[in-house]
Amino acid sequence: MAVFPNKKFRGAADANNFATKYRALMAKHPFLLFGLPFMSVIVAGSFVLTPATAVRYEKHDRRVRQMTREEELGVGKAGRRVNMKDEYYRLAAKDLDDWEQKRVKRLPGENDGIL
């Protein structure tokens, strides 16, 4: 029986093709022609994306900032300034034991919850 060679037949048209030459070299040096470029793209991508991520977080920090205690108490209120001691004495002056529960008036057609 005849022994056939292990090499695959490549036609004359494929002999000068870039892909054919690259494939042949890749079989000899896989890390140099595939692994090294792949890892360099990953590392270069991290250096490129780091400033973009920093811009995102800087934008978030400009929008969200820490408020002082006075600003917290005055948020959403156009009324008077709040002083905790005055609020305590104002609440203590009210008679909290004398109160009456009142039902809220319902809109027409709304269920009032009475069975």
N, C-alpha and C positions, 0 to 999 in steps of 0.2 A: 504494500500500500504506500502511496505517495504522501509525504508530509507537506501540508500547505503552510506557507509563511503566515506569521501572526500579524503582519502589517496589512492594513486595509488599503484597497486600491483608491487612489485619488487621481482624478482626471487632470488633464493639462490645464483646463479652465480654472480649476480650484487651486492649482499649485502656486499661483502668484497672488492669491486673495489674502487680504489682511487677516481675516478671521481664521483662515487655515494656519497661517504662520503663528498667530496668537495661541491657537488651540495646541499646536505642537510645543510651543515654549511653555505653555501652562502645565502641560503634562510633566515637564522637566523641573520647573520652578513654581509650584503652586502658591507658596506664601508670598514670594516676591512679586508675582503678577496679579494676585487676587487679594490675599490677606492684608498685605501692607497698604495698598490703596484704600481698601475698605476701612481699615482702622484709622487711617489718616483722615478720611472723610468724616468719620464719627467724631474724632477729636476736634477737627476744624469746625464742624457744626456746633459743637458745644461752645466754642469760643465766639461764634457768630451769634448764637441764640442768647448768650448771657446778657449782653446789653439790651436786647429786645425785652427780656424778662424784667430787667431792672427798670426800664421805662414803664412797664405795666405796673409794677409795685410803687414806683414814685407817683404815678398818676393817682393810684388808690390812696396813697398817703396824703396827697394834696386835698383830696375830696373829704377824707375822714380825718378829723383832728380831735384832740382831747379838749374837752370843755372845762372851764372853771366851775366852781360850785355856784356862783352867782348866775352864770349863763345857763346852767342846768335848771335852776329854779325859775328862770324867766323864759324858757323856751315855750313857744306857742301861747304865751299870755301877753296880752297888751295891757293888762291891768296893773295893779299895784305891786310894789316890791314886797317880797315875802321875808319876814323875820321869824325865826323859829320860836323865840321867846314870846313874841306878840301872838303868834298862832296858838301857843299853849294856853296863855291866859285868856284868850278870846274863847277857846273851846271850853275851858274850865268855868267860865262865867255862865255858860248855857246850862240849863237844867236838862240833863241827859236822861233822867228817869221819867219825865213827863212828855211822852210822845204818843202819836196816834198813827196807826197804819192806814193808809188810804190807797184804794185801787186806782190804777192808771186808767184813764178813759180810753176806750178802744175806738179804732176807726170803724166806720160802717162796714158791715160784712165780715169783720175780723173776728175770729174765735176768741172768746174771752176766758176760756178755760173752766167755766162753771158747767158741771154736769147736770 
